[in-house]
Amino acid sequence: MNPIRVWLAALVGAALLGLTVLASLSLGIVSMTPVETLGALFTPSSASQRTAAVVWTIRLPRIIVAALVGAALATVGAVMQAILRNPLAEPGITGVSAGAAVGAVAGITLGVAGSHQWGIPIAAFVGAATVALILLGVLHSRKDLGPATIILVGVSISALAGALINILIANAPDDALVRSALFWLAGDLDLRGWDHVLIALVPVTIGLAYLFTRIRALDALALGEQIAATSGVNVGRERTVLLLVAALVTGAAVAVSGIISFVGLVVPHALRLIVGASHARLLPLSALGGALFLVAADTVARAAFGAVVVQTGVVAALVGAPVFLAMILRRQRA
Amino acid sequence: MSTLSDLVLSEFGAVRGGRALGDPLDLRVAPGTVLGVVGPNGVGKSSLLGALAQAGVPSFGRAALGGRDLGSLRARERARLVSLLTQDLRAPDELRVGELVQIGAWASRRDDPDAAARTALEQAGIPELVDRRYGALSGGQRQLTQIARVLAQNTPVVVLDEPTSALDLYHQRAVEQTMRRLGNDGKIVIAALHDLTLALNTCTQILLLERGGGARTGRPHDALRPEHVYAAYGVRTSIHTTPLGRSVLTTDDV
């Protein structure tokens, strides 16, 4: 792979992310010029109190949450596709997102989470961590499970979670709670503040940093378990740790964003076409691309539809689904 | 003569579905040996190779190289000793051939993975593919790419599962020559083969696995005598010799 092309992709991605963040800070019900936005961002004391508050209290934490979640989901998507040797693998394939959803919906509909601002993210994270522990138990007790079986384990967990969510929603005490739960399930970044940044920042950063150190193992695992095992990878341990870290990163991300699909699928696929499949390039650029994708989707969700309510996850799927379809068909023809 | 780098199998075998595949094997393989593992479908050739390479296939008994039990070594240490070509040739479509081959060089911690990969691609006869996408390759080119990955790993034991199954005549001959060259270089080559003519002409030793679980070892012309082949495969065969001295195994039934 031509290194100039890779650096160019990284530079263009970083520049686009910068521009998208600037646009996202400037656009919305309170609209600002880029100069006003930059002034409020870097010298808030000299900007008007209202502008500074919009930038620092409302928009910036939301953008950081979107960037963290996008980076996490896209990177984990690339990791899952390598470990499970399945191009359709995405962060939620092990059932961890469904676990987070059970936690969040339970927290919302049973009213236990609403009383505290950290309540829903923590309930969601507990759900995700529970699934991660179940997964760990399964992988620990049956070290011979292949990728296809792991995917089927995820399918079972997701089905079970779906059933629990339906019970919780059907028995919610009032409609407002149902609406709130449905919003969470659609991936909504409304009202995300610095608390949410704090919740996601540490696990996502540590998790991604760990995943970036495993690029050689991921390259080998993508060739199959037997080749990985004879290429210096302790397959059982490596796969268990990678799946666990991936599950926890996904759990931390989904806990603050709700269910956001397609980022983990579209971004790594698109990037493979540009920079190839070597994980040394794919993982960092997936993080960058995922952040860019979700910040852009969130900006559109927040600013493009006026009074019409559209969640970030909905925009991600609205854009992601046709792009993904076009990409698959194009690749098939190639 | 045995040396410190012999591969020694003691009461060794692969396990599938919780059951031992075949009788326990006792075998000593000296450096320079090209061992052909042959036998009918389902007899456990690939499983034996996977078990021997410690590639995650369950096994019983002991496989040791130079006295070191391969099963108790760390994966990173073992990757310097044993490399494996599997029949599963799948890899990400967007991976470049050179990058895939480098995985072999990384596995054994070669000093210059890029140079090692290029040399291996030349040895495999496909240097021109270095920048090609894996997804754009034919089945045969994929097999050669994976063979180059194994060559780049440069281990004393090279395990090849059906290395010529997807190859045309020209590349079959090239792989045959590569296997002989590896043997001449003092490596131990263990290859599962369906093509008994290839086995006769390339291998220095044969392990013929039989359906009942038994195994026969010996020099190619002894192990693959028509009565032994009949016992293993249920097919009557003859061995002919071409004017250039090459052996050809044909079936007698029309």
Boltz contact constraints between the chains, C-beta under 6 A:
constraints:
  - contact:
      token1: [A, 1]
      token2: [B, 96]
      max_distance: 6.0
  - contact:
      token1: [A, 216]
      token2: [B, 106]
      max_distance: 6.0
  - contact:
      token1: [A, 219]
      token2: [B, 103]
      max_distance: 6.0
  - contact:
      token1: [A, 220]
      token2: [B, 103]
      max_distance: 6.0
  - contact:
      token1: [A, 222]
      token2: [B, 92]
      max_distance: 6.0
  - contact:
      token1: [A, 223]
      token2: [B, 91]
      max_distance: 6.0
  - contact:
      token1: [A, 224]
      token2: [B, 88]
      max_distance: 6.0
  - contact:
      token1: [A, 225]
      token2: [B, 56]
      max_distance: 6.0
  - contact:
      token1: [A, 226]
      token2: [B, 50]
      max_distance: 6.0
  - contact:
      token1: [A, 226]
      token2: [B, 55]
      max_distance: 6.0
  - contact:
      token1: [A, 226]
      token2: [B, 56]
      max_distance: 6.0
  - contact:
      token1: [A, 226]
      token2: [B, 86]
      max_distance: 6.0
  - contact:
      token1: [A, 229]
      token2: [B, 55]
      max_distance: 6.0
  - contact:
      token1: [A, 229]
      token2: [B, 56]
      max_distance: 6.0
  - contact:
      token1: [A, 230]
      token2: [B, 53]
      max_distance: 6.0
  - contact:
      token1: [A, 230]
      token2: [B, 55]
      max_distance: 6.0
  - contact:
      token1: [A, 230]
      token2: [B, 82]
      max_distance: 6.0
  - contact:
      token1: [A, 230]
      token2: [B, 83]
      max_distance: 6.0
  - contact:
      token1: [A, 230]
      token2: [B, 84]
      max_distance: 6.0
  - contact:
      token1: [A, 231]
      token2: [B, 79]
      max_distance: 6.0
  - contact:
      token1: [A, 231]
      token2: [B, 107]
      max_distance: 6.0
  - contact:
      token1: [A, 232]
      token2: [B, 75]
      max_distance: 6.0
  - contact:
      token1: [A, 232]
      token2: [B, 76]
      max_distance: 6.0
  - contact:
      token1: [A, 232]
      token2: [B, 79]
      max_distance: 6.0
  - contact:
      token1: [A, 232]
      token2: [B, 107]
      max_distance: 6.0
  - contact:
      token1: [A, 233]
      token2: [B, 75]
      max_distance: 6.0
  - contact:
      token1: [A, 234]
      token2: [B, 75]
      max_distance: 6.0
  - contact:
      token1: [A, 235]
      token2: [B, 56]
      max_distance: 6.0
  - contact:
      token1: [A, 272]
      token2: [B, 94]
      max_distance: 6.0
  - contact:
      token1: [A, 276]
      token2: [B, 94]
      max_distance: 6.0
  - contact:
      token1: [A, 277]
      token2: [B, 92]
      max_distance: 6.0
  - contact:
      token1: [A, 277]
      token2: [B, 94]
      max_distance: 6.0
  - contact:
      token1: [A, 277]
      token2: [B, 95]
      max_distance: 6.0
  - contact:
      token1: [A, 278]
      token2: [B, 99]
      max_distance: 6.0
